[in-house]
Amino acid sequence: MYVILFGAPGAGKGTQAAILAEKTGLVHITTGELFREAIRQETELGKQAKPYYDRGQLVPDQLTIAMLLERLSQGDCARGCLLDGFPRTLEQATALDEALAQEGKAIDKVGYIQVPQDELLRRLSGRWNCRQCGSVYHERFQPPRQAGRCDQCGDELYQREDDKPETARRRLEVYSRQTAPLIDYYRAKGKLVEVDGDKSVEEVAENLLAVVEDP
Ligand code: AP5
């Protein structure tokens, strides 16, 4: 089963993908995290992606599509996966459809997590991440038990550079301009299911799980 978790920056895609991955056994693939890791490791891909990432812009399609298809070709994705942060342009969506079609597969569902803009900014500005295990927290909405420390692995938490207000606002603009048009693309294919993301993490997870499990 191939499921896309779709939504604006801060909508809760990563938070929900982690929960769904645990409940369904599907692999969670997040292009944002693949880029952050490449940038940390200073790989060739990381060096090419960094200027775009730092400005809150999309990394060019050619690089992003190649990275994602390479990841999808790995054995753990043979049964499907949960895609978080991909696709974000029409070109990425069609490349994904074509690659899956070549193997007789297709996207099954697109869960569109809807959250109002002012709430998105509140979520991004208070987010803390664990570099070690990828867990996500919010200083008010989902605080760790001990400030600055990950509940799961105990590592130190950090705030993403691209969550600073100016860059976060730019990411939201980029989303409206380049990514939101995909809502119509998937709606036209009958794959889009809208979920109210302005509820508790648990309620959103329950509604998304119902979407994924609906045959
Ligand atoms: P990426 O890492 O994908 O960032 P994003 O899409 O902007 O999404 P976020 O990770 O910011 O938000 P999220 O929806 O996962 O929310 P989260 O669960 O963390 O991309 C970063 C960059 O990489 C891009 O700008 C671009 O440069 C590049 N990139 C990545 N993919 C690309 C692509 N396909 N093409 C080109 N470039 C690409 O939650 C947010 C906060 O809210 C957390 O603090 C959380 O605790 C809290 N929260 C979550 N749910 C709730 C809730 N229900 N109630 C209250 N708080 C909640």
Residues whose N, C-alpha, C, O or C-beta is under 5 A from the ligand:
A	BS01	AP5	A8 P9 G10 A11 G12 K13 G14 T15 Q16 T31 G32 E33 F35 Y52 Y53 G56 Q57 L58 V59 T64 D84 G85 F86 P87 R88 R123 L124 G126 R127 W128 V136 Y137 H138 F141 Q142 G197 K199 S200 V201
